[in-house]
């Protein structure tokens, strides 16, 4: 399946995911107070963010359901699977605050968009925890919107009344477990920011908690909805886990511009921010002492990062880590496909899932 064919195959899932997300949000918005206050309009201001994204998690849940049941449609998981993307949006809102990113998917991040809505005359007054009163307002409103979106993730499950109560309860358990584990991963990511070196095993643990658990939850969601036996569920979960590793590693190559990239933001963003990725871990572990000092001096300088810094970091990453990264991505893609096939899935959805895994070898955005 070519890249264009894969995009065409995923399009119905992406479109349905967006439709379900917006339906849940709009149902909530219709029941809110109509008073003309900026705080009641912040969620609507992030509408473009709500409708953007690859929607891989939603697609995996629906495709897993189809592959396990032999169903030609995905009507049954259409609404409950929306919890995955709503929850992911919730984490992105928080991520942008913690990373102080003012852009998300080429759009203003929620907190930076909300800043513009502040009406106080003290907008430029410095704060204790925040740069200005305007920043405090923007971040606070983004946090509140993030909490709303997380609650709407639960509501997408609770409102799926076509499902038995026991099924909805199991899905809510998956959401809660994801919550606890993902928050640990985000905490580790923050802790790692101050480390000059990072063991690959430590990165692997953090990456699974921060990224992998939600992909595994997608496979689990599809399996629960399909009433799959444990062996088939575990096989789909292993597919999702291996896929998530390959996906994140490819993202790290793209985010540093080490390979050709068409990502929406800067292809040197990870270098400027000093992101602790597998690419970083492999590079720092393999560099000789002198080159390592030069690498660490150039990496993570923020606004002081120069074009020379970026070139140096990229050259050292390509020389010392790119081959290893490419090998690991290939290994995880192969393991993902092997696990998928062991679930004895139905053909057409399986082909899409396999193509999605293979795309991580060459994905440009």
N, C-alpha and C positions, 0 to 999 in steps of 0.2 A: 504494500500500500504506500503510495507516494505521499509527500507532505500535503499536497492539495487534497488528495483523497482522504487523508486522515482528518483534515480540517472540515471537509464536507461531512464525514461520518460523525464527528463530534458536534457539529452545529446544532442538531436537534436537542441535544442534552444541554448545551450552553443556553440556547434560547428558552428552553423550558425552565432551566434553573433561574434565569433572570426573571421570567414571568412569575414563578412561585415566590421568589424573594420579594419582588415589588408588591405582589398581592398581599403577603403577610404584613409588610410595612404599611401599605395603604389602608388595610383593615384597621391597623393600630392608629394611624394618623386620623382616620375619620372619627374616632371616638375621643379625640383629645379636645381640650378647651380651645375655642376659636379666638381667644383674646389675642390682640395684636402685640405679642411680645417676641423679641428676637429668639429667646430660648426655646420657643415652641416651633421654630422654623429651621433650627440647625440641622436636623436630620434630613429635611428636604433639601437643604443646601448641599448635602453630600450625595445627592441622587446619582450623579455621574460615577462616583466611586462604587455605589451599590450595584451598578449595572456593568461594571468592568471586571475583567479577570478571565483566566483560562477555564475555570469551572471543572478542573480535572477531578476534584474530590467527588463532586456530584455525579460526574460521568462514571467514575469507577463504581460508585454505589449502585447506580442504575444498571450498568453493564454487568456487574456481578450478579445482581438479581436476575437479569435476563439469561445470563450464561448458566445459572444454577437451575432455573425453572424451565428454560426453553421458550420463554414468552417472547413474542415478536414486538410487544410494546412495553413501555415502562410506566404505565398509568399508576400502578400500585405504589411504587416508591417515589413518584413525582413530587408530592408534597412533603412527606417525612424526610426525604433525603436533602431537602433544602436546609435542614439544620446545619449541615456540614459547611455550606458556603456562608450562611449567616454567622456561624461561629468563627469562621476564618476572617470575615470582615471585622468582627469584634476584636480579634487579635491584631489585625492590621492597624486599627485605630490606636490601640495601645502601643504597638510597635513604633508608630510614627512619633508618638509622644516621647517614648523612652529614647529613641534615636535622634530626636529633634529634627526629623525630616519634614520639610515643608512641602514636599511633592510626593504624590503616590499615583503610579500608573499615568504619568504625565499631567495629572490634575492636582490642584492644591489639596494637601492633606486636610483631614477634618479640623484639626486644631488650628491650622493656619487660616483656613477658610472662616472659621468661627471668630477669629480675632477681629475681622473686618466689621463684625456686627456689634462690637462694643460701643455703647453710647456715652459712657462716662467721660466727664471733662478731665479726669485724672489719668487718661489712657497711657500717658508716657511716664507716669510715676513709677520709680523702681519698686520692686517687691522684695520679699525675703527669699522665697523659694522660686520666684519667677522674675524674669527680666523686667517686665513692666506689668501694670494692671491689665493692659490689653492682652498680654500673653497669658496671664492668670485666667482671664475670662475664656480665651480660646481653648486652652487646655482643659479647663473644668468642664466646659460644654461638650468637648470631645469625649471626655471620660463618661459623662452622663449618657451621651449617645451610644457609646460602646456598651454600656450596661443595658440600655434598651435593646440593642441588637442582639446581645447574648440572650436576653429574655425572650426575644422573638424567635431565636433558634429553638428554645424549648417549646414555644407556642406552635411552631410548625409541626412538632411531634404531637403535642397534646391535641391540636386541632385536627389531626388525621383520624377522624372518628370511624373511618372504614376499617381501621385496624383494631384487633382485639386489645383490650386494656393491658394484658400481659405483654404484648409486643411493644406497646408504647412505653411501658415501664422499663423494659429491657433497653430500648433505645435511649431513654433518659439516663439509665445507668452508664451507658457508653459515653454519653455527653459529660456526665459528672467525672468519670474516670479520666477522660480526655482533659478536662479542666485542670484537675490536680496535677497530672503529669506534665502537661504543656507549660504550666506556670513554673514548675521546677526547671524545665528546659530554658525558659526565658531568663530565669534567675542565673543559671549557669552561664548563659551567653553574656550577661552583664558582668559576672565575676571574671570571665576570661579576658575581658577588654584590657585589663591591666597586666596581663602576663606577657613577658617578652617571648616566651616559648610556650608551645601548646602541644601536648602529646596527641597523636592521632586518635588514640583510644578514647581520650577525654572528649575530643571533638565529636567522635562517633556517638558517644553517650548523649551529649548535649543535642546533637543534630536529630537523633531519634526522638528525643522528648519534645523538641521544639517544632519539628516538621513531620517526623514519621508517624507520631501517634494519631494525627488527624487523618492521614492517608489510610492507616490501618483501620481507624474508626469507619472510614468510608466502606472498606471491604466488609467489615463486621456488620454495618448497617444493611448492606445488600444481602448478606447471608442471613441475618435475622429475619428480614422481610420475606426471604425465600424459604424460610424454615429449613435451612440446610443442616445436615449432620455435622458433628464436630470436625471430622477429617477434611471435609470439603471447605468448611469455614476456615480452618487453620491454613489450608493451602492458599486460599484467596488472601488471607491476611499476610502470609509470607510474600506473595506477589506484591502486595501494596507496600510492605516494608522495604523490599528490595528496590521497587520502583522509586520510592521516596528518596532513597540514598542516591540513586542515579540522577534523579531530578535535581536534588540539592547540589550535587557535585557539578552538574552541568550549569546550574544557576551561578555557582561560584566562579566558574570559568568565564561566563558571560559578564558577571558583575564586575570583574576586574579587567575585562577587555583582553584577556589572554588569547581568546579565540574570537573569530568574527562574530559580531553581535548586532542585533537590531532591537535591543531592549529599549523600553520607553524612556528610562532615565539615563543618567550618565553611565558609560561603560567603564568609568574609572572610579565610581562611587565607593566601592569596597576598599580601594587603595587609599583614598582620601580619609575615609572614616576609620581605617585600621581594623577592618573586620577580621575576626578570628575564624577562619574557615579551614577546611581540610587542605586547601591549596596553600594557605599560610603555614599550616602545621608541617606539611611535607617539605615546603621550601626551607623553612627555618631549620628543620632537622638535618637537611642535606647540605646546607651551605658551609663552605670553609669559614673560619673565624673572621677574616677581613671582609669578605663579601657579606657575611651575616651582619656585621656592624653597619655596613653601608646600606643594606636592605632595611634594617630596623630604623636607621636614621631617616630614610626616605618614606617609610610606610606610616600612614596614619597621621599626617601633618595637618589635616583639615584644610582650612582656607589657605594655608601657607604652602600647600602642595604645588610643586612646579611641574612643567612638562618634562623636565629632566628627571625628576623623581619618579614620575609615572613610567617613563621609558626604562629606567633602571630596574624598577620593581617587576615590570612585565618581562623584561629580558631574563632576569634571574628566575622568575617563575616558569617561564617557558623552558629554560635550560635545565632546571633541577626538579621540576614537579609535573610538567604537562604530561609526559609519558606515563608516569605513575597514575595520575588522575584519569587519563584516558583508559588505561588498563582496568582501573577499579570500576569505572562506569560500565565498561563492557562486561565485566564479571557480574555486576549486580543486575544488568539487563538480562544476561543469560540465566541467572538464578531466578529472576522474576518470571521469565517465560516458562522455565521448567516447573516452577511451583504452580503457575496458572494451569498448565496442562495436566498436572497431577490431580487437579480438582475435577477432572472429567467434565469440562464445561461444554455447553452448546456452541456450535461453530461461529456464526456471524459476530456476536458480541466478543467472542474470544479473539477473533482477528483484529478487532478494533483495539482491544487491550494490549495485544502483542505489538501492534503498530505504535501505540502510545509509548510503550516501553522502549522500542527501538528508536523512536524519535529523539530520545535523550542523548543519542550518540552524535546527533547533528543539529539539534535545535538551535535557532538563532535568536529567539526571544522568549 
